[in-house]
């Protein structure tokens, strides 16, 4: 309960922000197509929610499937690479450098390769989430302390045991740091990829087409849906983190 | 009971020593060049002994312990542990080791940390509960078995790591400055506790420290090492009676032995300052008095 209470200040900030927004739109009589008031957006959400729900699910599916492929692949690749620290040292700089590559710029090409439907978006999301997860996991697997390894050695542990009982659990905090960050990347990747082309029943296309027609109320409603889905995604992963690492959860580290 | 090595066994004929090192040399290569960490170190430890190695920081005492434990490969010399090479002894899980830091895995509770060696040795699950519990009882932490390391104090963490080192009934306990990071009050308390654990386990202990009082209080023999390159300067036999309690720290003979060890360390040419005459028996808590 005290945990719930700790969210009260943040909730108050949200409410205050919405009130300021509402007031600013009224006081300065801001045109609705420039910035609709929150209550207008909420009404738009209510009126067009069947369309938004369908579009949201469509886009969210891309994000989650791409995320699963990218993060899953990143973890598996890191596990394989960690077997050879020499190989890891070889590929790690490139994997780190890939963070500065705007993978989203490949979205138009992805459409050429994987079609205008979900395939191309999933590919972009997978590519965007693969490298951060790979780098974090590999760092976690290789970053165990020499003392922790000495202990394993003194206990005559096999390579397999060192991996399962030391490297894997030791890497979890870094793995989950990447997994949490990648939920955001996945939503961005899915929505922005759709700006380059996709079916009407997707959030990205909906936002783009309504905004270009100055139907900003609808655009904002869709953005709100994207935000909510992103938050839910992040929350689900954070919850999984607490369940997988109870020794950290008790410490209140999240 | 902790027994002096001279009374161990009692059987006639030569009993194979637990640790036998002859002419051990060790060098490390780094960017700064080649460092000779150990030169011609020879030491024999008999079953049931408690032998401490003392010396200033960087004298190679930890390196020697790691050579015995097969964590470092010696460049020269011969080491036998229970009549085997250190590697064979390690693979046979002949020793338990306690490091300066507790090295507890943060994702394991106290009990799970203690049972790690059992899991690694492939012991059946049936043993995973009883033995670790008994060991936690031995170190006085049974009530904390479900606590994670961060919930334990530094002294408690080190006790867990001692319990873990004993998990597989090792014949040798290698301890690398186990109490070096603890405050003196906790250290004194754990010293008494360690002697009790040692006498109950019957293990042979090789103990590295830089505390003179600790070495004298615990040991059957104190090996004094000098640095650069690390070599054995002198071995002081500690003939204080056992069992030893805190009271022994106030006895005259304890001070005399502390002084003897301190003077052995002072004779090290690498250390500055002339020797002041041994000034009474007041210096047990000071590590070095240089005039």
Interface residues (C-beta under 8 A of the other chain):
Chain A: X145 X147 X148 X150 X151 X152 X153 X154 X155 X156 X157 X161 X165 X166 X169 X170 X172 X245 X247 X250 X251
Chain B: X69 X70 X71 X90 X91 X92 X93 X95 X96 X97 X99 X101 X103 X105 X106 X107 X108 X109 X116 X117 X119 X120 X121 X148 X150
